[in-house]
């Protein structure tokens, strides 16, 4: 199986909004260059081995509040 590298980026910012303090916004890009690769942990389906590919590019946003 050939080698591969995935590149991930993430940024977060803590801020307050009116009376809500301790908010954090986060944005992440997973597999930024959309590298296609076969996951080495293959799933077995009976006697055959099913091909299992890694995650494609993904964009994620999150908002959290400290309690």
GIFEN-V277883 format. One record per helix or strand. SS is the DSSP state (h for helix, s for strand). FROM is the first residue (numbers start at 1). LEN is the number of residues. If there is no record, write none. Layout:
# GIFEN-V277883
SS	FROM	LEN
SS	FROM	LEN
This chain:
# GIFEN-V277883
s	9	9
s	20	11
s	38	1
s	43	3
s	48	3
s	53	1
s	58	8
